[in-house]
Amino acid sequence: QVQLVESGGGLVQAGDSLRLSCAASGRPFSRYVMGWFRQAPEKEREFVAAISERGVRTYYAESVKGRFTISRDNAKNTVYLQMNSLKPEDTAVYYCAADRAPLGTSYASMYEYDYWGQGTQVTVSS
């Protein structure tokens, strides 16, 4: 069992940066693939980024590639999402998620993940 708590969201202007954090409790954190998803009002939850168990491999949605960076610190049981050059279309509730299965090809599917945080709101004004 893993509990996930996101933090770091807020209201920023276009072009600004934010760093989201997701703290996990329960062990062993280093065995989970971690992902970030987001959901805008009246839209489906969509994949943002994923990171392998030891942080060697990372994957991004095309819409955030080059602007967002996912990372993890297994010693701190925390995964991060550094978001730069934010755009109004990045406005959403951001969720982190944990996948017990070894990293495969389904990292972008929300149905692959076993545990979810409660979400943190990111609002980007133009």
C-alpha positions as CSV (number, residue, x, y, z in Angstrom):
1,Q,0.0,0.0,0.0
2,V,1.3,3.5,-0.9
3,Q,-0.1,6.8,0.1
4,L,0.7,9.8,-2.2
5,V,0.5,13.4,-1.3
6,E,1.1,16.1,-3.9
7,S,2.1,19.7,-3.2
8,G,3.5,22.7,-5.0
9,G,0.6,23.8,-7.1
10,G,-0.6,27.3,-7.4
11,L,-1.5,30.3,-9.5
12,V,1.2,31.6,-11.9
13,Q,1.5,33.6,-15.0
14,A,2.3,32.3,-18.4
15,G,6.1,31.7,-18.8
16,D,6.6,31.1,-15.1
17,S,7.8,27.9,-13.5
18,L,6.5,25.6,-10.7
19,R,7.8,22.4,-9.1
20,L,5.4,19.8,-8.0
21,S,6.3,17.3,-5.4
22,C,4.7,14.0,-4.5
23,A,5.6,12.4,-1.2
24,A,5.0,8.7,-0.8
25,S,4.6,6.7,2.3
26,G,4.8,3.0,2.4
27,R,7.6,0.9,1.1
28,P,9.3,0.2,-1.0
29,F,9.0,3.4,-3.0
30,S,11.9,2.4,-5.3
31,R,10.0,-0.5,-6.7
32,Y,7.2,1.7,-8.2
33,V,7.1,3.3,-11.5
34,M,5.8,6.9,-10.9
35,G,3.7,9.0,-13.2
36,W,2.2,12.4,-13.3
37,F,-1.2,13.0,-14.9
38,R,-3.4,16.0,-15.2
39,Q,-7.1,16.7,-15.6
40,A,-8.6,20.0,-16.9
41,P,-12.2,20.9,-16.3
42,E,-14.5,18.8,-18.5
43,K,-11.6,16.9,-20.0
44,E,-10.3,13.4,-19.5
45,R,-7.3,12.7,-17.3
46,E,-4.2,12.7,-19.5
47,F,-0.7,11.5,-19.1
48,V,2.1,14.0,-18.5
49,A,5.2,12.1,-17.5
50,A,6.5,8.9,-16.1
51,I,9.8,7.7,-14.6
52,S,11.2,4.3,-14.1
53,E,11.8,2.7,-10.7
54,R,15.4,4.0,-10.4
55,G,14.9,7.1,-12.4
56,V,16.9,5.9,-15.4
57,R,14.2,6.3,-18.0
58,T,11.7,9.1,-18.4
59,Y,8.8,9.6,-20.7
60,Y,6.8,12.7,-21.6
61,A,3.6,13.7,-23.4
62,E,4.4,15.6,-26.5
63,S,2.6,18.7,-25.2
64,V,5.1,19.0,-22.3
65,K,8.3,17.6,-23.8
66,G,11.2,20.1,-23.4
67,R,9.3,22.1,-20.8
68,F,8.6,19.6,-18.0
69,T,11.1,17.4,-16.2
70,I,10.2,14.4,-14.0
71,S,12.7,13.2,-11.4
72,R,12.7,11.2,-8.2
73,D,14.6,10.9,-5.0
74,N,14.2,7.4,-3.7
75,A,16.0,8.2,-0.5
76,K,13.3,10.8,0.2
77,N,10.4,8.8,-1.3
78,T,9.5,11.7,-3.5
79,V,8.9,12.3,-7.1
80,Y,9.0,15.8,-8.7
81,L,7.7,17.5,-11.7
82,Q,9.6,20.6,-12.7
83,M,7.4,22.7,-15.0
84,N,8.9,25.5,-17.0
85,S,7.5,27.9,-19.6
86,L,4.0,27.3,-18.3
87,K,1.1,28.0,-20.6
88,P,-2.5,28.6,-19.9
89,E,-3.3,25.2,-21.4
90,D,-1.3,23.6,-18.7
91,T,-4.0,24.6,-16.2
92,A,-5.3,21.5,-14.6
93,V,-5.4,19.4,-11.4
94,Y,-2.1,17.4,-11.4
95,Y,-2.0,13.9,-9.9
96,C,0.9,11.7,-9.1
97,A,0.4,7.9,-9.4
98,A,2.3,4.8,-8.5
99,D,2.5,1.6,-10.6
100,R,3.5,-1.7,-8.9
101,A,4.3,-3.4,-12.1
102,P,7.7,-3.2,-13.8
103,L,8.0,-0.5,-16.3
104,G,6.5,-1.6,-19.6
105,T,4.8,0.1,-22.5
106,S,1.6,1.2,-20.8
107,Y,3.1,3.9,-18.7
108,A,0.9,6.5,-20.3
109,S,-2.3,4.7,-19.4
110,M,-4.0,5.8,-16.2
111,Y,-5.4,2.3,-15.8
112,E,-1.8,1.0,-15.4
113,Y,-1.4,2.8,-12.1
114,D,-2.5,1.3,-8.7
115,Y,-2.3,4.3,-6.4
116,W,-3.2,8.0,-6.8
117,G,-2.7,11.2,-4.8
118,Q,-5.5,13.7,-4.2
119,G,-4.2,16.2,-6.8
120,T,-2.9,19.7,-6.7
121,Q,-4.3,22.6,-8.7
122,V,-2.1,24.4,-11.2
123,T,-3.5,27.5,-12.7
124,V,-1.7,29.5,-15.4
125,S,-3.0,32.9,-16.3
126,S,-2.3,34.5,-19.6
